[in-house]
Amino acid sequence: MHFFAPAVARLLPVLAVALLALPARAQTPTVLGEGIISTDQIEYGPAFSPDGNTLYFTRRASFSDAPQILVSRRTDQSWTEPEAVSFGHPAGDELPSLSPDGMRLYFSSARPAPGREDNGRNDMWMVSWQDGGWSEAEHLGGSLSTDDIDSHPVETDDGLYFHSRRGGAVDAYFAAGEVGAWSDPEVLPFNSDATDGEVALLPDGTGAVFYSERPGGAGRGDLYFVARTDSGWGDPVNLGDTINTDAWEWSPGFTALGKSLVFGRLNGAGDDSDLLVVEFQAPGR
């Protein structure tokens, strides 16, 4: 089970909290591909190809079932019926992301990692586009892999973002470098004492949206924006009640040009998550 998945048996009443105020938005989120992409199952983890016409995402029947990465393609009217990717594994794969050029697809998987017969928790993997199809999956080892959960890898022009429970709490990390030559990961400065992760970078690199369970949010898990300048990362800002509800907003991603934010919204019962899309404008811009 993905470690951000809610333990339904331990649900607690949501406390009344104050949201950071944001300017009014021109639109509210709408369901993406209703009945095709978003169904009565649990969908999350969107990843768009550079041209915006192909969507990879995760679907699972419940948090007791193994997740599966699916792919759908845009048509003039809607999206094609999703199909399983060629590199899937029965142990479960989730949270795909594409490199900026679309030639590598990263994902998290509970499949056995090299040297371990039974993984039992997520590690990070990669496939490459070769001869018109995806290669065999390659494990991201070395300092990127620990004996605990390492998940949600996202390649950018300057390195690899991911989250890990290696420090005892779930935090967002960054490893500088390039494929096959990543530096030792460093914890990002905008983490809290609570769960933080699922970092999605704006295509221009000027900020990121991420998931957090830190105090002061609207619900059980919220999405936050953090700006990045030449001097470093700013302070996280809650994306407000246009996006965040009293349930879970999670697994953010951006469309190809970064004009829209796509994210999962998991209901309070923890048994249905849809993908939603909304025009995105960074707070304060």
Beta strands, then each sheet from edge to edge (+ up, - down):
strand 1: 30-31
strand 2: 42-48
strand 3: 54-60
strand 4: 68-73
strand 5: 83-84
strand 6: 93-98
strand 7: 104-109
strand 8: 123-130
strand 9: 133-134
strand 10: 138-139
strand 11: 150-156
strand 12: 159-164
strand 13: 171-178
strand 14: 181-182
strand 15: 186-187
strand 16: 196-201
strand 17: 207-212
strand 18: 222-229
strand 19: 232-233
strand 20: 237-238
strand 21: 248-254
strand 22: 260-266
strand 23: 273-279
sheet 1: 1+ 23- 22+ 21-
sheet 2: 2+ 3- 4+ 5-
sheet 3: 6+ 7- 8+ 9-
sheet 4: 6+ 7- 8+ 10-
sheet 5: 11+ 12- 13+ 14-
sheet 6: 11+ 12- 13+ 15-
sheet 7: 16+ 17- 18+ 19-
sheet 8: 16+ 17- 18+ 20-
end
